[in-house]
Amino acid sequence: MIQKALRIAVSGALLAVATPLLANDANNDAKIQDYINTLTELGFPAPAEGEMVHIPPTMADLDASDLHPELKKVIRKGYDLFTNTQQLRGEYVFNNMNCSSCHLGEGRMPFSAPIWPAAVTLPGFRGKNGHVNNLEERIAGCFTYSMNGKSPAYGSDTMLAMSAYHQWLASGVEMYPKKKIYGRGFPAPARPAELSYARGEQLYKDNCAVCHAEDGSGLRVNGETVFPAPWGDMSNNWGAGIVRLKTGAGFIKNNMPLGQPNSLTDQEAWDIAYYMDSQERPQDPRYTGNVAETLEKFGPTFHKHSLYGQARESDGKILGDHANTGEKPFLKPDTVRPRTFD
């Protein structure tokens, strides 16, 4: 395990200084192959035939670029907000999360929901809210659900900076790429036949509690989040994507324990996700005032993949049957609204 951890540390350094590449540029085949080799050594699958591989640029690449100095400032601000979203605490963020708590490696890491694909696939239809979303609205959703907060105003300096950072990471990728994107999202392994709360609890204690605490409160030092809370008032709310079991299992399998990707079995990753998503967290901002009604309304598009509104295996408690919004002094921000062109 020590040798594996050292190999991962070296590989992380390689990824951190990778040169920005144009997607599918033949002149960069060797660098792309080195990148793929690093990932496969860490247990990730090689790209399937026809998949697009893109290595996002770094902030060092930004410094070396010939972009206008004012644009560089905006992109750097977006990076700063992405990696330290807690600076917006109490205004737009009401828990202990940063954007980079889920999107690891500054939002660049494959199989950790790298953020650059959003910049080249949006505007696009999103089943979660049933309409076409642009990049700003997609970012707004993260503030609403994962940050248990509310979005900065569309077109604001904050939103401009965050959008610019997403788009910078997508440098060289065509809009609406025709090929499937390698390493996109949190791809989950196949769901096992049975999931176990008891096994998940023990696995969490053995593998996760050292960083995230046995009570799921995470770790804060001098007011800064070191390890985020996987449940509770300081975590994401019931509308966040990671509360879906398949998303949680994919994140855990591909990224956890930190520095040891793909070290857990598929069954272990699913059992830990099942245990963590069986714990309470702030209410879904779309809550109607009744958990069963909310489940009926949003089950087909979202909660069919979560445990919201279901009886917890350990004690029969109906999950999400409360009006708790954590530290947030409201339920639903005004950015959660329908859109139609009818």
C-alpha positions in Angstrom: 0.0 0.0 0.0 2.9 2.4 0.7 4.4 1.7 -2.7 1.0 2.3 -4.3 0.6 5.6 -2.4 4.0 6.7 -3.6 3.2 5.8 -7.1 -0.1 7.8 -6.9 1.8 10.8 -5.5 4.2 10.8 -8.4 1.3 10.3 -10.8 -0.5 13.3 -9.3 2.5 15.4 -9.9 2.6 14.3 -13.5 -1.0 15.3 -14.0 -0.5 18.6 -12.3 2.1 19.7 -14.7 0.6 18.2 -17.8 0.8 20.4 -20.9 -2.6 21.6 -22.2 -3.5 19.5 -25.3 -5.9 20.0 -28.1 -8.3 17.1 -28.0 -7.3 14.4 -30.5 -4.3 16.4 -31.8 -2.0 13.9 -33.5 1.0 15.9 -32.5 0.3 15.2 -28.9 -0.2 11.4 -29.2 2.8 10.6 -27.0 1.7 12.9 -24.2 -1.8 11.7 -24.3 -0.6 8.1 -24.1 1.6 8.9 -21.1 -1.5 10.5 -19.5 -3.6 7.4 -20.2 -0.8 5.1 -18.9 -0.7 7.0 -15.6 -4.5 6.6 -15.2 -4.5 2.9 -16.1 -1.7 2.3 -13.6 -4.1 3.7 -11.0 -6.8 1.2 -11.9 -8.8 3.3 -14.3 -10.0 1.8 -17.6 -8.2 2.8 -20.9 -10.3 4.9 -23.3 -12.7 2.9 -25.4 -12.3 3.1 -29.2 -13.4 6.5 -30.4 -13.5 8.2 -26.9 -12.0 11.7 -26.7 -9.2 12.3 -24.3 -8.4 15.9 -23.2 -5.8 17.0 -20.7 -7.1 20.3 -19.1 -4.6 23.2 -18.8 -3.2 24.2 -15.4 -2.9 27.7 -13.8 0.8 27.6 -14.8 -0.3 27.1 -18.4 -2.6 30.2 -17.9 0.4 32.3 -16.7 2.4 31.2 -19.8 -0.5 31.9 -22.2 -0.9 35.0 -24.4 -4.5 35.7 -23.1 -5.2 39.3 -22.2 -4.1 40.1 -18.6 -7.6 41.1 -17.6 -9.0 37.8 -18.8 -6.3 35.9 -16.9 -7.4 37.8 -13.7 -11.0 36.6 -14.3 -9.9 33.0 -14.8 -7.7 33.1 -11.7 -10.6 34.4 -9.7 -12.7 31.6 -10.9 -10.1 29.1 -9.9 -9.9 30.7 -6.4 -13.6 30.6 -6.0 -13.7 27.0 -7.2 -11.0 25.7 -4.8 -12.1 28.0 -1.9 -15.8 28.4 -2.2 -16.0 28.8 1.6 -15.1 32.5 1.0 -18.7 32.8 -0.1 -20.0 31.3 3.2 -23.1 32.9 4.6 -24.0 34.6 1.3 -24.1 31.8 -1.3 -22.8 28.8 0.6 -24.3 27.5 3.8 -22.4 24.3 4.5 -18.7 23.3 4.7 -18.3 22.3 1.1 -16.0 23.7 -1.6 -16.6 23.0 -5.3 -13.4 21.0 -5.2 -14.7 18.8 -2.4 -16.4 16.7 -5.1 -14.6 17.8 -8.3 -11.1 16.8 -7.2 -7.9 18.0 -8.7 -9.1 21.6 -9.1 -11.9 20.2 -11.3 -9.5 18.7 -13.7 -9.3 15.0 -12.7 -11.0 12.4 -14.9 -13.4 10.1 -13.2 -14.0 12.8 -10.5 -16.6 14.7 -12.6 -14.1 17.1 -14.3 -15.9 20.3 -14.9 -14.7 21.2 -18.3 -17.2 19.0 -20.2 -20.0 21.3 -19.0 -18.4 24.2 -20.9 -18.6 22.3 -24.2 -21.9 20.4 -23.8 -24.1 23.2 -22.5 -26.6 24.7 -23.3 -28.2 21.2 -23.1 -31.4 19.5 -21.8 -31.2 18.4 -18.1 -33.6 15.8 -16.9 -33.3 17.0 -13.3 -35.2 20.2 -13.9 -36.8 19.3 -17.3 -35.5 22.1 -19.4 -32.5 23.4 -21.3 -29.7 24.7 -19.0 -26.8 26.9 -19.8 -23.4 26.8 -18.0 -24.4 29.5 -15.5 -27.6 27.6 -14.6 -25.6 24.4 -14.1 -23.2 26.2 -11.7 -26.3 27.6 -10.0 -27.5 24.1 -9.4 -24.3 23.2 -7.6 -24.8 26.2 -5.3 -28.4 25.3 -4.7 -27.9 21.6 -3.9 -24.3 20.7 -3.2 -23.6 23.9 -1.3 -27.0 24.0 0.3 -27.1 27.7 -0.7 -28.1 30.0 -3.5 -26.5 31.0 -6.7 -24.6 34.2 -7.3 -26.6 36.3 -9.8 -26.4 35.4 -13.4 -24.0 37.7 -15.1 -22.4 38.8 -11.9 -18.6 39.1 -11.4 -18.6 35.8 -9.4 -20.5 33.9 -12.0 -18.4 35.3 -14.8 -15.2 34.2 -13.1 -16.5 30.7 -12.4 -17.8 30.2 -15.9 -14.5 31.5 -17.3 -12.5 28.9 -15.3 -14.7 26.1 -16.6 -14.2 27.3 -20.2 -10.5 27.7 -19.7 -10.2 24.1 -18.7 -11.9 23.1 -21.9 -9.4 24.9 -24.1 -9.0 23.3 -27.5 -12.2 21.1 -27.2 -14.9 21.7 -29.8 -18.4 22.6 -28.8 -20.8 19.7 -28.6 -18.1 17.1 -29.2 -19.3 14.2 -31.3 -17.2 11.6 -29.5 -17.8 10.3 -25.9 -15.7 12.1 -23.3 -13.2 9.9 -21.5 -13.4 10.1 -17.7 -16.6 12.2 -17.5 -18.7 12.2 -14.4 -18.4 9.6 -11.6 -19.0 6.4 -13.5 -20.3 3.8 -11.2 -19.5 0.0 -11.2 -22.4 -2.3 -11.7 -24.8 -2.4 -8.8 -24.5 -5.5 -6.7 -27.5 -7.7 -6.0 -27.7 -6.7 -2.4 -26.5 -3.7 -0.4 -25.9 -3.7 3.3 -26.2 -0.9 5.8 -24.2 -2.8 8.5 -21.4 -3.6 6.1 -21.3 0.0 4.8 -21.2 1.3 8.4 -18.2 -0.9 9.3 -16.4 -0.1 6.0 -17.0 3.6 6.6 -15.5 3.4 10.1 -12.5 1.4 8.6 -11.8 3.5 5.6 -13.5 6.9 5.8 -13.9 8.0 9.4 -10.3 8.9 9.9 -10.8 11.9 7.6 -14.6 12.5 7.6 -15.3 11.6 11.3 -17.5 8.8 12.6 -20.5 11.2 12.8 -19.9 12.4 9.2 -19.1 16.0 10.3 -15.8 16.1 8.3 -12.8 18.1 9.5 -12.3 21.8 9.7 -9.1 23.5 10.9 -9.0 27.3 11.7 -12.3 27.7 9.9 -11.2 26.0 6.7 -12.6 22.7 5.4 -9.9 20.0 5.2 -12.3 17.1 4.6 -15.9 17.7 3.8 -18.9 16.4 5.7 -20.6 13.5 3.9 -23.9 14.0 5.8 -25.5 16.3 8.4 -26.2 20.0 8.4 -22.8 20.9 7.0 -23.1 18.6 4.0 -25.0 18.8 0.7 -28.8 18.7 0.9 -31.2 16.0 -0.4 -31.3 17.5 -3.8 -27.5 17.1 -4.5 -26.5 14.7 -7.2 -24.1 12.7 -5.0 -27.0 11.5 -2.8 -28.0 9.3 -5.7 -26.6 5.9 -4.8 -25.0 5.3 -8.2 -23.3 8.7 -8.1 -22.0 8.2 -4.6 -20.7 4.7 -5.4 -19.0 6.0 -8.5 -17.3 8.8 -6.6 -16.1 6.5 -3.8 -14.9 3.7 -6.2 -12.9 6.1 -8.4 -11.6 8.5 -5.7 -11.7 7.2 -2.2 -9.9 6.7 0.2 -8.1 9.8 -0.9 -4.9 8.9 -2.7 -6.1 5.3 -3.2 -8.4 5.3 -6.1 -10.0 1.9 -7.1 -8.7 0.3 -4.0 -12.2 -0.7 -2.8 -14.2 -3.4 -4.4 -17.3 -2.6 -6.3 -19.4 -4.1 -3.4 -17.6 -2.0 -0.8 -18.0 1.2 -2.7 -21.8 0.6 -3.1 -22.2 -0.5 0.6 -20.4 2.7 1.8 -22.5 4.9 -0.5 -25.6 3.1 0.8 -24.6 3.8 4.4 -23.7 7.4 3.8 -26.8 8.1 1.9 -28.9 6.6 4.7 -27.9 9.5 6.9 -29.8 12.8 7.2 -28.9 16.0 5.6 -30.7 19.4 4.9 -34.0 19.2 3.1 -34.3 19.2 -0.7 -35.0 22.8 -1.8 -37.8 21.5 -4.0 -39.6 20.2 -0.9 -43.4 20.7 -1.1 -44.0 20.4 2.6 -44.6 16.7 2.5 -41.9 14.1 1.9 -44.1 11.6 0.2 -45.5 14.2 -2.2 -42.0 15.5 -2.9 -40.8 11.9 -3.7 -43.8 11.4 -6.0 -43.1 14.6 -7.8 -39.3 14.2 -8.2 -38.9 10.5 -7.9 -39.1 9.8 -11.7 -36.4 12.3 -12.6 -34.1 12.1 -9.5 -35.0 10.4 -6.3 -35.6 7.0 -7.8 -31.8 6.7 -7.4 -31.7 8.0 -3.8 -33.0 6.9 -0.4 -35.1 10.0 0.1 -38.5 9.3 1.4 -37.6 5.7 2.1 -37.4 3.8 5.4 -33.8 3.5 6.7 -32.7 -0.1 6.9 -31.2 0.3 10.4 -34.2 1.8 12.2 -37.1 2.4 9.8 -36.8 6.2 10.0 -38.3 7.9 6.9 -35.4 9.8 5.4 -36.0 13.4 4.5 -39.1 13.7 6.6 -38.3 17.0 8.2 -38.1 20.7 7.4 -34.5 21.3 8.4 -32.5 23.5 6.1 -29.3 23.4 8.1 -27.7 26.9 8.5 -29.5 28.2 5.4 -32.3 30.6 6.4 -34.6 29.7 3.5 -35.7 26.6 1.6 -35.8 27.3 -2.1 -33.7 30.0 -3.9 -35.3 31.9 -6.7 -33.0 30.3 -9.2 -34.9 27.0 -8.9 -37.6 27.8 -11.4 -39.0 26.3 -14.6 -38.1 27.4 -18.1 -40.1 26.9 -21.2 -40.1 28.1 -24.8 -43.7 27.1 -25.5 
